Amino acid sequence: MKIISIIWNQQVVLVINTKAMIKKTFRYLNNKVYQVIKVCTGCTILYKTCWYKSFFVSYNHDIYPDNVWYREHEARNYDIINLGSSSGKWAFDYTGTGVKGMNWAQQPQTLYEDFELLRHYHSILRNGGYVLITIMPFTGINKATGVLDAMKYLKIDTQGEPIQPYKIEEAKRYMVWPILFGKPAVKAIARYLLGREKKQKRTPNSQLDYNTMSEAQLKSDAKGWINAWKWQFSIENIEAPLTNENIKGREYRVELMRKLIDFCKERAYQPIYVIPPVSAFLAREFTPRFRELYIYDYIREVNREIPLLDYSNDEKLKESDLYFNSFFMNRKGRQIFTKRVLYDLNII
């Protein structure tokens, strides 16, 4: 009986080991097939292209304090962070100020994504730290999001919870299989193979201390922004009352801003509204009626008692040499403006 038992146990072990080997072999073969498909569809080339990398923020984990960032940086207890979309991205630069700050604004970025980034990474702030909420011309009405908005944040670590959940499964497929983009992906492969990728200039305009645009170009650029916003938000007349669709978007943004501000206060952070300046050329397009409808009415509807730093009427900050177009500040402008904000907050 003992010999039979030993033989039986050996047979069981052999069967188990055989099954494990078969599973391992299938996994290996599946992985090889998977890699071959990626090569044949051009995805392995697409991963290397500037076109593909441009979809993601924090590609090298250098913007948000995710787990990778924490392993590479010892600093904690930051004094200030700012949220926002493109305006905020090009308005703040804490380098050389002596203040520990991080710029979390992206181009573009919705208020929902602002809130989600704050929820995930707020622990970087010290007790009583500042949260600057950048108010752009259309922060007060909602915009539609899509697969690219979800893709943007897939390369940062949020412990499995997406920053932008809308169309997240589709976004993951496009991240793994960028050839699904079709014609743009094929063009990206061709540019890469021919060495004709559009790479960033050694000194892009955003890093200059002057504006490369002429007065005529600045006027045209300002008109272009207004027309683009009117198209994006289905606005015919920027002085007319909000459309029904934009009223619904306003209601959503009001509730979302309240949640964001309450989140800050519950954790002893100091939320601050900041309206950055724009060049004189774009400022002329924002009529008093427009400002009331789209900016100040929104802030009043949120109805939260927090400070407002409004630089939209500061003539010195409207000078065109502080910008690299009619809207976004260049390096010189960012440095001047950031120091001004920190000074007004009595941080420096």
Buried (B, 14 or more C-beta within 10 A) or exposed (E): EEEEEEEEEEEEEEEEEEEEEEEEEEEEEEEEEEEEEBEEBBBEBBEEBEBBEEBBBBEEBEBBBBEBBBEEEEEEEBBBBBBBBBBBBBBBBBEEBEBBBBBBBBEBBBBBBBBBBBBBBBEBBBEEBBBBBBBBBBBBBBBEBEBBBBBBBBBBBBEEEBBBEBBBEBBBBBBBBBBBBEEEBEEBBEBBEEEEEEEEEEEEBBBBEBBEBEEEBBBEBBBBBBEEBEEEBEBEEBEEEBBEEBEEBBEEBBEBBBBBBEBBBEBEBBBBBBBBBBBBBBBEBBEEEBBEBBBBBBBEBBEBEBEEBBBBEEEEBBBBEBBBBBBBBBBBBBBBBBBBBBEBBEBB
